[in-house]
Amino acid sequence: MKRYQQIALGILFTCTITTAAAQDWEIPRTAGGQPDLQGVWTNKTLTPLTRSRELGEIRALDSEQVQRLEAGHQEYLDAEFADSDPDRVAGAGAQAGDDGNTEDGYNEFWKDLGTRIQRVNGEYRSSIVIDPANGQIPYAGDFRARFRRDPNGPGPYDGPEARSLAERCLLAFGSHSGPPMLPVMYNNNYQFVQTKSYVLILAEMAHDARIIRIDGSEHRPDMNKWMGDSVGRWDGDTLVVETLGFNPQQTFRGASENLKVTERFSRVSEAEVLYSFTVEDPTVFAAPWTGELMFNARPAHESMYEYACHEGNYALSGILAGARELERQAAEENP
């Protein structure tokens, strides 16, 4: 109960301070008069991308639900960071896999999911997806078909090209770099740099840098970039960015080459940027779908961390070598 009371007081105090500060706040602007989006921001949150189906169309959580979710996560963290039993059996306490075996993987030291349910326009959101009303991604047909491999094509362990982009350190995992830019297990930080003609968004994971043109130019169909070709414009004080032309290997949620993502960035307070996105691909999704996230300012003295993908990590070569060994064994057993 004490934990719930502390969280409730924290929520009330935060809401009071935010309301008072908003009354005197004005949008900071660049020398050219545009809203200033620059800085280091984070989108980490406990709010999931899609809603728990038991909540149906309930978009906003009440204070009791928020307290329960945040307190439960904090209790989990407290248990994870408690001193370990030096005599425990390897794998003890780890989650069981599909085969029933347990393995130790990432512990909470490596993660940075956030500790709060996100609050947007006064609502504590039950999901990032807000349209459709049920908070689900509206796939057309069997979405799993988009992820099935061609039985006549290369196998998943035939070579490095068959492994995921993140595993090959070509792009951050989980659409962290975007668009859309979604929170993942860690490294949920971004640096925005802005000029009159460009906005650069540097993602902390894998140092992915997306350059958005806001100089009035058109989309360039001659290049399929990892993060697509992003063209922006100012709609009042909101930056609207439309992205097309994704690299065919960048299949966000099974999307095809027809993927289009429209993002909106609005500076709503000194420490917040409201980020919304709409995803369209009529060949994969039954309808466009929209999500909202709050990007929160990082403390001024905390910059982006260096991210060294797979430095000293032999996983990729080990996976491929293991596959070759299995093939060798199979050949000996079935000459």
Backbone torsions as a table, in degrees:
resi	resn	phi	psi	omega
1	MET	NA	-38.4	-179.5
2	LYS	-61.2	-40.4	178.9
3	ARG	-61.2	-44.3	178.8
4	TYR	-61.3	-42.1	-179.3
5	GLN	-63.4	-40.5	179.5
6	GLN	-63.6	-43.4	-179.6
7	ILE	-67.0	-41.1	179.8
8	ALA	-61.3	-44.5	178.0
9	LEU	-63.4	-38.3	178.5
10	GLY	-63.2	-42.0	178.7
11	ILE	-63.3	-46.6	-180.0
12	LEU	-61.9	-44.2	-179.5
13	PHE	-63.3	-43.5	-179.9
14	THR	-62.8	-43.7	-179.6
15	CYS	-63.3	-40.6	-179.5
16	THR	-64.8	-46.7	-179.6
17	ILE	-64.2	-42.9	-179.1
18	THR	-61.9	-42.9	-179.2
19	THR	-65.0	-42.7	-179.5
20	ALA	-65.9	-41.1	-178.6
21	ALA	-68.4	-35.6	-176.6
22	ALA	-65.1	-28.0	-178.1
23	GLN	-66.3	-29.2	-177.4
24	ASP	-106.0	1.8	-172.1
25	TRP	-88.9	141.6	173.8
26	GLU	-125.5	147.2	-178.8
27	ILE	-63.5	123.2	175.0
28	PRO	-68.3	146.3	-176.0
29	ARG	-129.7	153.1	176.3
30	THR	-77.8	175.5	178.5
31	ALA	-60.4	-27.6	179.5
32	GLY	-85.6	1.3	177.1
33	GLY	90.3	0.8	179.3
34	GLN	-81.2	149.9	172.8
35	PRO	-55.3	135.2	-176.2
36	ASP	-89.4	111.9	179.9
37	LEU	-100.4	4.3	-170.8
38	GLN	-71.0	150.5	178.6
39	GLY	139.0	-175.2	176.9
40	VAL	-108.4	125.3	-173.6
41	TRP	-126.1	159.2	175.7
42	THR	-132.3	144.6	176.6
43	ASN	-115.8	20.3	-179.0
44	LYS	-65.5	142.0	-178.2
45	THR	-165.6	155.3	173.0
46	LEU	-80.8	-13.3	-179.0
47	THR	-67.5	125.3	-178.4
48	PRO	-77.4	163.1	178.1
49	LEU	-62.9	-52.0	178.9
50	THR	-109.3	155.4	-171.8
51	ARG	-82.6	147.7	170.9
52	SER	-59.7	127.5	-173.7
53	ARG	-61.6	-25.2	-179.9
54	GLU	-67.8	-18.1	179.0
55	LEU	-85.7	-11.8	177.9
56	GLY	58.7	-123.0	-178.4
57	GLU	-99.3	20.3	178.3
58	ILE	-78.9	104.0	-176.4
59	ARG	-84.3	-36.7	-176.1
60	ALA	-106.7	131.7	176.9
61	LEU	-88.2	149.0	175.1
62	ASP	-86.0	171.0	-173.9
63	SER	-62.1	-33.7	180.0
64	GLU	-67.3	-41.2	178.4
65	GLN	-64.2	-41.8	179.2
66	VAL	-63.0	-45.0	179.7
67	GLN	-60.2	-42.9	-177.8
68	ARG	-64.6	-43.8	-178.8
69	LEU	-67.1	-45.8	-177.5
70	GLU	-70.6	-39.6	178.7
71	ALA	-66.8	-39.3	178.8
72	GLY	-63.1	-39.9	178.6
73	HIS	-67.8	-38.4	179.8
74	GLN	-66.4	-39.2	177.2
75	GLU	-63.6	-38.3	176.8
76	TYR	-62.6	-44.2	179.1
77	LEU	-63.2	-42.8	179.5
78	ASP	-58.5	-40.4	179.3
79	ALA	-69.6	-38.3	-179.2
80	GLU	-66.9	-35.6	-177.5
81	PHE	-91.0	1.5	175.9
82	ALA	-68.0	156.8	179.6
83	ASP	-58.3	135.7	179.8
84	SER	-81.8	152.3	174.7
85	ASP	-78.1	114.9	-177.2
86	PRO	-65.0	-15.7	-178.0
87	ASP	-101.7	9.3	-177.6
88	ARG	-68.7	155.2	177.8
89	VAL	-75.1	141.2	178.6
90	ALA	-55.9	130.8	179.9
91	GLY	90.1	-7.8	-179.1
92	ALA	-63.1	130.3	178.8
93	GLY	90.1	-11.3	178.5
94	ALA	-77.8	156.8	178.9
95	GLN	-73.3	143.2	179.6
96	ALA	-79.2	141.1	177.6
97	GLY	-85.3	-173.6	-178.4
98	ASP	-61.5	-26.8	-178.3
99	ASP	-91.1	3.8	178.8
100	GLY	87.8	-10.6	-179.7
101	ASN	-83.9	153.7	179.3
102	THR	-112.4	144.7	178.7
103	GLU	-139.3	144.8	174.2
104	ASP	-82.1	129.8	176.3
105	GLY	-125.1	-135.1	176.3
106	TYR	-65.6	132.2	169.0
107	ASN	-100.5	179.5	-171.7
108	GLU	-67.8	-16.2	177.0
109	PHE	-57.4	-34.9	-174.1
110	TRP	-87.7	-13.0	-171.9
111	LYS	-98.1	157.9	176.3
112	ASP	-151.5	69.1	-175.6
113	LEU	-78.6	-14.8	-170.4
114	GLY	94.0	166.9	-177.1
115	THR	-128.0	7.8	-174.6
116	ARG	-129.8	147.0	168.4
117	ILE	-75.1	136.3	-175.7
118	GLN	-74.4	145.5	-179.6
119	ARG	-117.1	119.3	-178.7
120	VAL	-127.1	125.0	179.4
121	ASN	52.0	40.2	176.8
122	GLY	83.2	-2.4	-178.9
123	GLU	-107.3	137.6	170.0
124	TYR	-87.8	111.3	-167.8
125	ARG	-82.0	140.3	177.8
126	SER	-85.8	-13.2	178.1
127	SER	-161.1	158.8	174.5
128	ILE	-73.0	-40.9	177.5
129	VAL	-70.3	125.6	179.7
130	ILE	-115.8	-14.6	177.8
131	ASP	-141.1	118.3	11.2
132	PRO	-63.6	164.5	-174.7
133	ALA	-63.7	-21.9	-179.5
134	ASN	-83.9	0.4	176.4
135	GLY	71.6	20.2	-179.3
136	GLN	-111.8	157.2	175.3
137	ILE	-81.6	122.4	-174.4
138	PRO	-83.7	78.2	178.8
139	TYR	-67.8	147.8	175.2
140	ALA	-95.8	118.6	-179.8
141	GLY	71.6	-153.9	-178.8
142	ASP	-84.5	101.9	-176.3
143	PHE	-64.9	-22.1	-178.2
144	ARG	-65.7	-22.0	179.8
145	ALA	-63.1	-26.4	-179.4
146	ARG	-69.0	-19.2	-174.5
147	PHE	-107.4	0.9	-179.8
148	ARG	-79.1	139.3	-179.9
149	ARG	-82.5	149.7	174.0
150	ASP	-69.9	119.5	-177.9
151	PRO	-62.0	-19.7	179.8
152	ASN	-97.1	-1.5	-179.4
153	GLY	-94.3	-174.1	179.8
154	PRO	-65.1	146.7	179.3
155	GLY	-79.2	166.9	-176.5
156	PRO	-66.6	-15.8	-178.4
157	TYR	-120.8	18.8	-177.7
158	ASP	-75.6	-24.7	-179.4
159	GLY	-175.4	169.0	-177.2
160	PRO	-61.6	-27.5	-177.6
161	GLU	-66.0	-20.3	-179.1
162	ALA	-85.9	-9.8	179.5
163	ARG	-83.5	165.7	-175.1
164	SER	-68.7	159.3	179.4
165	LEU	-61.5	-40.7	-179.5
166	ALA	-66.2	-39.5	-179.5
167	GLU	-65.4	-27.6	178.9
168	ARG	-93.2	5.6	177.7
169	CYS	63.4	28.1	178.3
170	LEU	-92.1	-23.1	-177.6
171	LEU	-160.1	149.1	177.5
172	ALA	-64.1	155.5	-179.4
173	PHE	-86.9	162.6	172.0
174	GLY	68.1	23.2	-178.2
175	SER	59.1	31.2	174.7
176	HIS	-60.1	-44.3	-177.2
177	SER	-78.0	-26.5	176.3
178	GLY	74.7	-165.4	-10.9
179	PRO	-81.5	151.6	-4.6
180	PRO	-75.2	155.5	-178.8
181	MET	-91.0	110.4	-173.8
182	LEU	-116.3	148.2	177.8
183	PRO	-70.6	144.9	179.5
184	VAL	-128.6	-157.7	-171.6
185	MET	-70.9	-31.4	-179.8
186	TYR	-160.8	177.7	178.9
187	ASN	58.1	41.3	-177.3
188	ASN	-86.7	45.1	-178.0
189	ASN	-118.4	150.7	-178.7
190	TYR	-142.6	145.5	172.9
191	GLN	-114.5	127.3	177.5
192	PHE	-101.5	128.8	175.2
193	VAL	-124.6	135.1	-168.1
194	GLN	-133.3	135.0	169.7
195	THR	-127.4	-175.5	179.9
196	LYS	-65.0	-32.5	-173.0
197	SER	-110.3	-11.0	-175.0
198	TYR	-143.5	151.9	166.6
199	VAL	-126.0	125.8	177.1
200	LEU	-106.1	131.0	174.5
201	ILE	-116.8	112.6	-180.0
202	LEU	-100.0	116.7	177.7
203	ALA	-85.0	140.1	-177.6
204	GLU	-65.9	-40.1	-178.7
205	MET	-75.3	127.0	177.8
206	ALA	63.2	8.0	178.3
207	HIS	54.8	36.1	178.0
208	ASP	-69.6	129.2	-178.5
209	ALA	-118.8	121.2	176.9
210	ARG	-107.6	125.6	179.9
211	ILE	-104.8	118.4	-177.8
212	ILE	-102.9	121.4	178.0
213	ARG	-82.3	128.9	175.3
214	ILE	-126.0	34.6	-176.9
215	ASP	-102.0	12.6	178.6
216	GLY	86.3	3.7	-178.8
217	SER	-77.9	161.9	-179.5
218	GLU	-90.7	170.8	175.0
219	HIS	-66.2	147.2	179.9
220	ARG	-109.1	105.7	-177.0
221	PRO	-79.1	-0.4	-175.2
222	ASP	-82.4	-8.7	-178.8
223	MET	-133.9	133.9	174.1
224	ASN	-105.7	96.6	-175.9
225	LYS	-82.6	157.7	178.5
226	TRP	-54.9	-45.2	-177.9
227	MET	-103.2	19.1	177.3
228	GLY	77.4	175.8	178.4
229	ASP	-101.2	110.6	-173.2
230	SER	-102.2	125.2	176.7
231	VAL	-123.7	128.5	-177.2
232	GLY	-118.4	166.0	175.6
233	ARG	-154.4	158.3	178.4
234	TRP	-94.4	125.3	173.5
235	ASP	-111.0	90.0	-170.4
236	GLY	66.2	-123.1	179.4
237	ASP	-99.3	14.0	179.6
238	THR	-110.9	130.5	174.6
239	LEU	-86.1	119.6	179.0
240	VAL	-107.0	125.3	-176.2
241	VAL	-123.3	127.1	177.3
242	GLU	-112.5	129.0	-176.6
243	THR	-122.9	128.8	177.0
244	LEU	-132.4	179.7	170.8
245	GLY	66.5	45.1	177.5
246	PHE	-72.7	148.3	173.6
247	ASN	-59.9	137.4	-177.8
248	PRO	-56.0	-25.5	179.3
249	GLN	-78.9	-13.0	-179.3
250	GLN	-92.1	84.4	-174.2
251	THR	-101.4	81.7	179.7
252	PHE	-65.7	118.0	178.9
253	ARG	52.1	33.8	178.6
254	GLY	81.6	9.5	-177.1
255	ALA	-65.1	160.3	-178.1
256	SER	-105.2	-168.3	178.1
257	GLU	-68.3	-8.0	179.2
258	ASN	-88.1	4.1	-177.5
259	LEU	-60.0	134.7	174.1
260	LYS	-134.8	130.3	178.7
261	VAL	-123.5	127.1	176.9
262	THR	-113.8	122.7	-177.6
263	GLU	-114.6	152.5	176.8
264	ARG	-133.4	128.0	-179.9
265	PHE	-117.2	121.3	-179.9
266	SER	-130.9	121.5	175.9
267	ARG	-76.3	112.4	-174.1
268	VAL	-108.4	-10.9	175.7
269	SER	-162.7	176.5	179.8
270	GLU	-59.9	-30.8	-173.2
271	ALA	-118.3	14.6	-175.7
272	GLU	-140.6	139.2	169.7
273	VAL	-123.5	121.8	177.3
274	LEU	-82.0	125.0	-176.6
275	TYR	-118.7	121.8	175.1
276	SER	-124.5	154.1	-178.8
277	PHE	-147.0	147.2	175.0
278	THR	-126.1	129.1	-177.1
279	VAL	-108.0	130.8	179.5
280	GLU	-132.7	135.1	171.2
281	ASP	-167.9	95.3	-173.9
282	PRO	-63.7	-15.7	178.8
283	THR	-83.3	-13.8	-177.2
284	VAL	-122.5	-36.7	-176.8
285	PHE	-109.5	138.8	-179.4
286	ALA	-69.1	-21.6	179.4
287	ALA	-160.6	158.6	173.4
288	PRO	-60.3	150.8	177.0
289	TRP	-135.5	150.2	-169.6
290	THR	-128.4	143.8	175.5
291	GLY	-133.3	160.5	177.0
292	GLU	-134.0	141.5	178.6
293	LEU	-140.2	151.8	171.9
294	MET	-104.5	125.4	172.4
295	PHE	-93.1	123.5	-176.7
296	ASN	-107.7	140.5	-177.7
297	ALA	-66.5	137.3	172.3
298	ARG	-82.3	154.0	176.5
299	PRO	-55.0	143.7	-173.5
300	ALA	-57.9	-30.6	-176.8
301	HIS	-86.2	-2.8	-179.0
302	GLU	-107.0	110.9	-179.6
303	SER	-94.7	-175.1	178.6
304	MET	-72.1	146.9	176.2
305	TYR	-85.3	152.2	172.0
306	GLU	-72.4	137.8	179.0
307	TYR	-118.1	115.6	-179.2
308	ALA	-109.1	98.0	-175.0
309	CYS	-73.0	119.8	174.4
310	HIS	62.3	22.0	177.0
311	GLU	-64.4	119.0	-178.3
312	GLY	71.3	13.2	-177.7
313	ASN	-104.7	119.4	-175.9
314	TYR	-100.9	23.3	-175.2
315	ALA	-61.2	-46.3	-174.1
316	LEU	-64.7	-49.4	178.7
317	SER	-65.3	-33.5	178.3
318	GLY	-67.0	-40.3	178.5
319	ILE	-61.9	-46.5	-178.1
320	LEU	-68.8	-39.3	177.8
321	ALA	-64.8	-38.4	177.9
322	GLY	-63.7	-39.1	178.0
323	ALA	-64.0	-39.6	179.2
324	ARG	-67.1	-34.2	179.1
325	GLU	-68.1	-40.6	177.4
326	LEU	-63.5	-38.5	177.3
327	GLU	-64.0	-40.2	179.2
328	ARG	-63.6	-43.7	179.4
329	GLN	-63.9	-40.9	179.2
330	ALA	-64.1	-37.8	179.6
331	ALA	-66.8	-35.2	178.8
332	GLU	-70.8	-35.8	-178.8
333	GLU	-76.1	-27.1	-178.9
334	ASN	-129.0	69.4	-176.3
335	PRO	-67.3	NA	NA
